[in-house]
Amino acid sequence: MSKVFPRPPFSRARTRGSRVPDISGDAAPQSGYSIFVGGTSPLTFGGTSAVAPLWAGLTALLVAALGRAVGDINAQL
């Protein structure tokens, strides 16, 4: 739990269980995402720099499939 940011309204009703992220992605550099750079063999990257674009891309696909903006989808996830 953050000592800086308050719990968002959609998770305040939760009273049991561990406090874990609402969403996550594989951020380990060893098992992250294969990226081709300049036509070379793939390099594997991880970390926030890999996971943030992953969620942005998934959200873009969701918007395209629905044909409308989804806004803040944290509560729905």
C-alpha positions in Angstrom: 0.0 0.0 0.0 1.2 3.4 -0.8 2.1 5.7 2.1 1.7 8.7 -0.3 -1.4 8.1 -2.4 -4.8 7.2 -0.9 -6.7 4.1 -2.0 -8.9 4.9 -5.1 -12.7 4.9 -4.5 -13.3 1.7 -6.4 -11.0 -0.3 -4.1 -12.0 1.2 -0.7 -14.8 -1.3 -0.3 -12.2 -4.2 -0.3 -11.5 -5.2 3.3 -10.0 -8.7 2.9 -7.1 -10.1 1.1 -3.7 -8.7 0.2 -3.2 -5.3 -1.3 -1.8 -5.9 -4.7 -1.9 -3.9 -7.9 -5.2 -3.9 -9.8 -3.2 -4.7 -13.0 0.3 -5.8 -13.7 2.6 -6.9 -16.5 5.8 -8.9 -16.8 8.5 -6.3 -16.0 11.4 -8.7 -15.5 14.2 -8.0 -18.0 14.9 -11.8 -18.2 11.4 -12.8 -19.4 10.0 -9.5 -20.7 9.3 -8.6 -24.3 11.2 -9.4 -27.5 11.9 -6.2 -29.5 13.5 -6.1 -32.9 15.8 -3.1 -33.3 17.1 -2.2 -36.8 16.2 -5.7 -38.2 18.6 -7.4 -35.8 17.8 -10.5 -33.7 15.3 -9.8 -30.9 16.5 -8.2 -27.7 14.5 -8.8 -24.5 13.5 -5.8 -22.4 11.4 -5.4 -19.3 10.5 -2.9 -16.6 8.1 -0.1 -16.6 9.3 1.1 -20.0 8.0 -2.2 -21.4 4.8 -2.6 -19.4 3.4 0.9 -19.8 3.3 0.6 -23.6 1.8 -2.9 -23.3 -1.2 -1.5 -21.4 -1.4 1.5 -23.7 -1.6 -0.8 -26.7 -4.1 -3.1 -25.1 -6.3 -0.1 -24.2 -6.0 1.2 -27.7 -7.2 -2.2 -29.1 -10.1 -2.1 -26.6 -11.1 1.4 -27.7 -10.9 0.3 -31.4 -13.0 -2.8 -30.8 -15.6 -1.0 -28.8 -15.7 2.1 -31.1 -15.7 4.4 -28.1 -13.4 5.8 -25.4 -13.2 3.7 -22.3 -11.9 6.5 -19.9 -10.5 5.4 -16.6 -10.9 1.6 -16.8 -9.2 0.7 -13.5 -12.4 0.2 -11.6 -13.7 -2.1 -14.4 -10.5 -4.2 -14.5 
